[in-house]
């Protein structure tokens, strides 16, 4: 008798009170919960998305600007996965005025870049996706800070780089996963949290 692990998820409860399951493919993702968070860098600056300029950068913002939340109050969509050892799979979306944008990675001129596309994050993702990042603790002694690894390329993390007085959101390749690179350190804060370094 063969003992093979099969990953399933509950699909529906039938009229006869029977629970029906569906088999998940490898690397399948199913949305579990959504958290509303501000993303901050090591300098306590908040990530702000400006889709009209096709840009996202960490900026100093006032409490009043944060209350409006436009372009900076992210939804972090947490997914269940068939490969939990990689970290918690998450996707990000943000509202700017009356439109929703999701974060994705695309190749442009031979370089991977972060983009924000208009649309909604899907509830279920049947396979690999350019919108999924694996949330990992930044270091073992820093449980409130995280780094986000791009799901389609190991060692590639969300980070910032300085360009013309801006700290632009980028993807950065780290030679080793355990490397401590402050540009990849991201802290998540909620609406009612005051952030103190």
HELIX and SHEET records of a PDB file:
HELIX    1   1 UNK A   51  UNK A   53  5                                   3    
HELIX    2   2 UNK A   63  UNK A   68  1                                   6    
HELIX    3   3 UNK A   84  UNK A   86  5                                   3    
HELIX    4   4 UNK A  182  UNK A  184  5                                   3    
SHEET    1   A 2 UNK A   8  UNK A  13  0                                        
SHEET    2   A 2 UNK A  19  UNK A  23 -1                                        
SHEET    1   B 6 UNK A 111  UNK A 118  0                                        
SHEET    2   B 6 UNK A  99  UNK A 108 -1                                        
SHEET    3   B 6 UNK A  88  UNK A  96 -1                                        
SHEET    4   B 6 UNK A  74  UNK A  81 -1                                        
SHEET    5   B 6 UNK A  29  UNK A  40 -1                                        
SHEET    6   B 6 UNK A 124  UNK A 125 -1                                        
SHEET    1   C 4 UNK A  46  UNK A  50  0                                        
SHEET    2   C 4 UNK A  55  UNK A  59 -1                                        
SHEET    3   C 4 UNK A 166  UNK A 173 -1                                        
SHEET    4   C 4 UNK A 156  UNK A 163 -1                                        
SHEET    1   D 6 UNK A 111  UNK A 118  0                                        
SHEET    2   D 6 UNK A  99  UNK A 108 -1                                        
SHEET    3   D 6 UNK A  88  UNK A  96 -1                                        
SHEET    4   D 6 UNK A 133  UNK A 139 -1                                        
SHEET    5   D 6 UNK A 142  UNK A 150 -1                                        
SHEET    6   D 6 UNK A 186  UNK A 189 -1                                        
END                                                                             
